[in-house]
Amino acid sequence: MDTQNKLKALLGQLNTVIVGKAAQIQDCVACLLAGGHLLIDDVPGVGKTTLAHALARTFGLQFSRVQFTSDLMPSDLSGVSIYERGKEAFVFHPGPIFAQVLLADEINRASPKTQSALLEAMEEKQVSIEGETRPLPQPFFVIATQNPLDQLGTYALPESQMDRFLMRISLGYPDRLAERELLLGNDRRSLTERLPSLLTQAELLQLQDKVLAVHSAPALLDYVQDLIAATRSGTWFLQGLSPRAGIAVIRAAKAQALLSGRDYVAPDDVQAILPQTIAHRLIAVGDSGRGTIEQVRAMLAAVPLP
């Protein structure tokens, strides 16, 4: 199966589980193909966890799920050394973070101490435990779900951790036709458990290499730099994007181009992924009543195309 048919099969299978959300599912696939971590931010009950499970199964990755709660400790994620009398030594028992996909369910219900334990893992693909650095499996993704901050028992994620997520998406409520299909159809969780894996680990790594090989012309890079400069101008946002965020935009745009069947990045690819890739890293200026995503779209309209 060639690359485009493989990608169509991936998207098609995911769209059978989460109906009526083709654009958001394409964003999720682009995020994982770009090697990034994904944050799904929405109210309870719209399919965040189901989507995370479906992504892990479809990509053929070993995954573990952790329900984040206020009493979750960093060692509950990373693991702990326990003294075993038979061996007369401490033996390390790895935690759920030692998986190719960590499903961090309701990540903002854990304390800041536990949230910060994920920082090294997300950036360095390793964890330091009891003075020893242990590598995580490859590839390693965090797919986290988050409830709105105005809900009871939630903590705001620190800016440093928000910056580690390549994309933040929101599913939103389904339209009437999609909701009718959900009401009449099978339970989505049981449907997810029956999903076949469509990729091997080697095929996923090959697709990620193809993303890196997508060409970005100098004029396209000028456009991205113009957008980054606009975020730093003080007109739209209190603080601009970091160089790491600019790299994230290029990676996400390359993945979007590959999903669109092209070996080069077009301005349309940048515009398609920009709100999802940068809005969670920015704070809008003023009290205009518009959210950050709306500010990103207004900025996009103001920055001229190359």
ZAMARGU-4260 file (C-alpha; in steps of 0.2 Angstrom, whole numbers, plus 5000, padded with zeros to 4 digits):
<rodrens>
0) 5000/5000/5000 | 5007/5017/4995 | 5009/5031/5007 | 4993/5041/5002 | 4982/5025/5003
5) 4989/5021/5020 | 4986/5038/5026 | 4968/5038/5019 | 4965/5021/5028 | 4971/5029/5044
10) 4960/5044/5043 | 4945/5033/5037 | 4946/5021/5052 | 4947/5035/5065 | 4932/5044/5057
15) 4922/5028/5060 | 4924/5030/5078 | 4923/5049/5080 | 4910/5054/5068 | 4908/5071/5061
20) 4925/5078/5066 | 4936/5074/5051 | 4946/5091/5052 | 4950/5087/5071 | 4955/5069/5067
25) 4967/5075/5053 | 4975/5087/5065 | 4978/5073/5077 | 4986/5062/5064 | 4997/5076/5058
30) 5002/5079/5076 | 5008/5061/5079 | 5016/5060/5061 | 5026/5076/5066 | 5032/5067/5082
35) 5023/5079/5093 | 5012/5077/5109 | 4993/5080/5108 | 4982/5090/5120 | 4963/5087/5118
40) 4954/5101/5128 | 4935/5100/5130 | 4920/5097/5141 | 4917/5079/5147 | 4908/5067/5136
45) 4912/5072/5119 | 4924/5058/5115 | 4941/5064/5120 | 4947/5048/5129 | 4939/5037/5115
50) 4949/5047/5102 | 4965/5045/5111 | 4962/5026/5113 | 4958/5025/5094 | 4973/5034/5089
55) 4985/5023/5099 | 4976/5007/5092 | 4976/5013/5074 | 4994/5018/5075 | 4999/5001/5082
60) 5007/5007/5097 | 5008/5000/5115 | 4999/5011/5126 | 4995/5014/5145 | 4981/5025/5152
65) 4983/5035/5168 | 4968/5044/5176 | 4975/5060/5183 | 4968/5064/5200 | 4973/5076/5214
70) 4982/5063/5224 | 4992/5056/5209 | 5011/5056/5214 | 5026/5057/5201 | 5031/5040/5206
75) 5014/5033/5201 | 5019/5038/5183 | 5038/5035/5183 | 5039/5019/5194 | 5047/5015/5210
80) 5061/5003/5216 | 5056/4990/5229 | 5067/4979/5239 | 5066/4961/5235 | 5072/4949/5248
85) 5076/4935/5237 | 5088/4946/5227 | 5094/4956/5242 | 5093/4971/5231 | 5081/4985/5226
90) 5072/4981/5209 | 5065/4995/5198 | 5047/4993/5194 | 5043/5004/5179 | 5027/5015/5179
95) 5014/5017/5165 | 5025/5031/5157 | 5036/5017/5150 | 5024/5015/5135 | 5024/5021/5117
100) 5008/5031/5120 | 5004/5038/5137 | 4985/5042/5138 | 4985/5056/5152 | 4966/5057/5155
105) 4960/5073/5163 | 4978/5079/5165 | 4973/5095/5173 | 4966/5086/5188 | 4983/5082/5195
110) 4993/5093/5206 | 5007/5104/5198 | 5020/5093/5206 | 5014/5078/5196 | 5011/5088/5180
115) 5029/5094/5181 | 5035/5076/5181 | 5030/5074/5163 | 5041/5088/5157 | 5057/5079/5155
120) 5048/5064/5147 | 5039/5075/5134 | 5055/5084/5129 | 5070/5072/5132 | 5061/5056/5130
125) 5068/5050/5146 | 5065/5050/5165 | 5077/5053/5179 | 5073/5042/5194 | 5083/5039/5209
130) 5099/5047/5201 | 5098/5036/5185 | 5092/5041/5168 | 5081/5029/5160 | 5076/5030/5141
135) 5058/5029/5136 | 5052/5018/5122 | 5052/5024/5104 | 5042/5032/5098 | 5035/5041/5113
140) 5019/5051/5113 | 5008/5059/5126 | 4990/5061/5122 | 4982/5071/5136 | 4964/5076/5139
145) 4959/5091/5148 | 4943/5098/5155 | 4939/5117/5155 | 4947/5126/5169 | 4931/5133/5176
150) 4926/5115/5181 | 4928/5109/5199 | 4945/5101/5204 | 4956/5107/5189 | 4973/5115/5190
155) 4980/5126/5176 | 4994/5118/5166 | 5010/5128/5168 | 5016/5137/5153 | 5032/5126/5151
160) 5021/5111/5150 | 5008/5118/5137 | 5023/5123/5126 | 5028/5104/5126 | 5012/5100/5117
165) 5013/5102/5098 | 4995/5104/5096 | 4979/5107/5106 | 4963/5103/5098 | 4945/5104/5104
170) 4931/5092/5098 | 4916/5102/5102 | 4898/5095/5101 | 4893/5084/5086 | 4881/5091/5073
175) 4864/5084/5073 | 4867/5071/5060 | 4883/5064/5069 | 4874/5064/5085 | 4860/5054/5078
180) 4872/5041/5072 | 4880/5040/5089 | 4863/5038/5097 | 4858/5024/5085 | 4875/5016/5084
185) 4886/5004/5094 | 4895/5009/5110 | 4911/5019/5104 | 4922/5011/5118 | 4918/4993/5112
190) 4921/4998/5094 | 4938/5006/5098 | 4943/4989/5107 | 4940/4980/5090 | 4950/4992/5079
195) 4965/4984/5070 | 4982/4991/5070 | 4985/4999/5053 | 5004/5003/5055 | 5019/4994/5061
200) 5032/5003/5071 | 5044/5003/5056 | 5030/5010/5045 | 5026/5024/5057 | 5045/5029/5058
205) 5045/5028/5039 | 5030/5040/5038 | 5039/5052/5051 | 5054/5052/5040 | 5043/5057/5025
210) 5036/5071/5035 | 5054/5078/5039 | 5058/5076/5020 | 5044/5088/5015 | 5051/5103/5007
215) 5049/5121/5014 | 5054/5134/5001 | 5063/5150/5007 | 5047/5161/5003 | 5037/5149/5014
220) 5049/5151/5029 | 5049/5170/5026 | 5030/5169/5029 | 5032/5158/5045 | 5044/5171/5051
225) 5032/5185/5047 | 5019/5176/5057 | 5031/5173/5072 | 5036/5191/5072 | 5018/5197/5072
230) 5015/5187/5088 | 5030/5197/5096 | 5024/5214/5090 | 5013/5217/5105 | 4998/5220/5094
235) 4989/5203/5096 | 4998/5194/5111 | 5006/5199/5127 | 5021/5188/5123 | 5027/5181/5107
240) 5031/5164/5101 | 5048/5155/5105 | 5059/5148/5092 | 5054/5131/5098 | 5036/5135/5094
245) 5042/5141/5076 | 5050/5124/5074 | 5033/5116/5079 | 5024/5126/5066 | 5035/5120/5052
250) 5034/5102/5058 | 5015/5102/5059 | 5014/5111/5042 | 5025/5097/5034 | 5014/5084/5041
255) 4998/5093/5035 | 5006/5094/5018 | 5010/5075/5018 | 4992/5071/5022 | 4986/5083/5008
260) 4997/5072/4996 | 5011/5085/4993 | 5030/5084/4995 | 5031/5103/4999 | 5023/5115/5011
265) 5010/5128/5005 | 5004/5143/5014 | 4987/5134/5016 | 4996/5121/5026 | 5003/5134/5038
270) 4986/5142/5040 | 4977/5126/5043 | 4987/5121/5058 | 4992/5137/5065 | 4978/5140/5077
275) 4979/5123/5084 | 4998/5124/5085 | 5001/5141/5093 | 4985/5147/5102 | 4989/5137/5118
280) 5006/5145/5119 | 4999/5163/5119 | 4989/5175/5129 | 4978/5188/5119 | 4980/5206/5122
285) 4966/5216/5129 | 4949/5212/5135 | 4940/5212/5118 | 4930/5196/5122 | 4938/5186/5109
290) 4948/5170/5113 | 4966/5167/5109 | 4961/5156/5093 | 4951/5171/5087 | 4966/5182/5089
295) 4977/5170/5079 | 4964/5170/5065 | 4964/5189/5065 | 4983/5189/5065 | 4983/5177/5050
300) 4971/5188/5040 | 4982/5203/5044 | 4999/5195/5039 | 5001/5196/5020 | 5004/5180/5010
305) 5021/5177/5001
</rodrens>
